[in-house]
Amino acid sequence: MEENRTDKKELFKGIKTMVFALLSLFMGPILLSFAFSKPDDKLYLPLLIIGCAICAMAVFLMFKGIRTIMGSMFKKK
């Protein structure tokens, strides 16, 4: 009889990914708000591009982290 057990190394890897996603979820909108507060500044375009990239990375990391966590819990050995 096979037992389904949580792979702890894989679970911690997924949790670490989710922590980075959480940090990106805060950092991206903060950079975007800095960019939108001064649209005439010379740093407007770089802050806008970096903020959008960090927001996109946060969404990607959330999906990757959730998938890793679910994979560690429900995979059969």
SVG drawing of the C-alpha trace seen along z (x, -y; Angstrom):
<svg xmlns="http://www.w3.org/2000/svg" viewBox="-3 -67 19 69">
<polyline fill="none" stroke="black" stroke-width="0.4" points="0.0,0.0 1.4,-3.4 1.3,-6.3 0.9,-9.8 3.2,-11.9 4.2,-15.6 7.6,-16.1 9.0,-18.6 11.9,-19.9 9.5,-20.6 7.0,-22.3 9.6,-24.6 10.8,-25.4 7.2,-26.4 6.8,-28.5 10.1,-30.3 8.7,-31.1 5.5,-32.4 7.5,-34.7 9.3,-36.2 6.0,-36.6 4.6,-38.5 7.6,-40.8 7.1,-41.5 3.4,-42.1 4.3,-45.0 7.3,-46.3 5.8,-46.5 2.8,-48.8 5.0,-51.0 7.4,-51.6 4.4,-52.2 3.0,-54.8 6.4,-56.5 6.4,-56.6 2.8,-57.9 3.3,-60.6 5.8,-62.5 5.2,-61.8 7.4,-64.7 10.5,-63.3 13.3,-61.6 12.9,-58.4 9.3,-58.0 9.8,-55.5 12.4,-53.3 10.3,-53.1 7.2,-52.3 8.9,-49.5 10.6,-48.0 7.3,-48.3 5.3,-46.5 8.0,-43.8 8.0,-43.2 4.2,-43.0 4.3,-40.4 7.0,-38.5 4.8,-38.5 1.9,-36.9 4.2,-34.3 5.8,-33.5 2.4,-33.1 1.3,-30.5 4.7,-28.7 4.6,-28.6 1.1,-27.3 1.8,-24.7 5.0,-23.6 3.1,-23.4 0.2,-21.4 2.7,-19.1 4.5,-18.4 1.3,-17.5 -0.5,-15.4 2.1,-13.6 2.3,-9.9 5.8,-8.5"/>
</svg>
